[in-house]
Amino acid sequence: MNGKGAGETATLDASGKANIELKINWTFPLQYAEIISGDGEKVYREKIDRTNTKAFSDKKFSFQAGLKIENV
């Protein structure tokens, strides 16, 4: 995400947009991909439909997620 690997912390610009790229292999058709983020207090989840995938495949996915946290 934004040039960082899994488990690393990414710094976002003011827009809060993150570019996420991953390559995965799977055995069974996928139901969804899930982007999980947090601010130290709350956990945020965004599910992305992947029901159009086939069994025994692999693919590179690219997502853009809005991770800006609003102060209330």
C-alpha positions in Angstrom: 0.0 0.0 0.0 1.5 3.3 -1.1 4.9 1.5 -1.4 4.7 -0.3 2.0 4.5 -4.0 2.6 2.2 -6.0 4.8 2.5 -5.0 8.5 4.3 -1.7 7.7 2.8 1.7 8.4 1.9 3.9 5.5 1.6 7.7 5.7 -1.3 9.1 3.7 -1.6 12.5 2.1 -4.5 14.9 3.1 -6.9 13.1 0.7 -6.5 9.8 2.7 -6.4 7.8 -0.5 -4.3 4.6 -0.5 -3.3 2.6 -3.5 -3.3 -1.1 -2.7 -1.7 -3.7 -5.0 -1.5 -7.4 -4.3 -0.9 -10.7 -6.2 -2.7 -13.7 -4.7 -3.1 -17.4 -5.6 -6.2 -19.4 -4.5 -7.8 -22.8 -4.7 -11.5 -22.0 -4.3 -13.3 -19.2 -6.0 -13.1 -16.1 -3.9 -16.1 -14.4 -2.3 -14.5 -11.1 -1.5 -11.4 -9.2 -0.7 -11.3 -7.2 2.5 -9.4 -4.1 3.4 -8.9 -3.8 7.1 -7.5 -0.6 8.6 -7.5 1.2 11.9 -6.7 4.3 13.8 -5.6 2.8 17.1 -9.1 3.0 18.6 -11.4 1.7 15.9 -11.1 -1.0 13.2 -12.5 -0.2 9.7 -13.5 -2.9 7.1 -14.3 -2.6 3.4 -15.4 -5.7 1.5 -14.8 -5.9 -2.3 -16.9 -8.4 -4.3 -14.7 -11.1 -6.0 -17.4 -13.6 -6.8 -16.3 -13.5 -10.5 -13.2 -15.5 -9.8 -12.6 -19.1 -10.8 -11.1 -22.0 -8.9 -7.3 -22.7 -9.0 -6.2 -19.3 -10.2 -4.1 -16.3 -9.4 -4.3 -12.6 -10.2 -2.9 -9.2 -9.4 -5.5 -6.8 -7.9 -5.3 -3.1 -7.5 -7.6 -1.1 -5.2 -7.9 2.5 -4.1 -9.2 2.9 -0.6 -10.2 6.0 1.2 -8.6 5.7 4.6 -9.0 9.2 5.9 -10.2 9.2 9.4 -12.6 12.0 10.3 -12.4 13.6 13.7 -15.8 13.8 15.3 
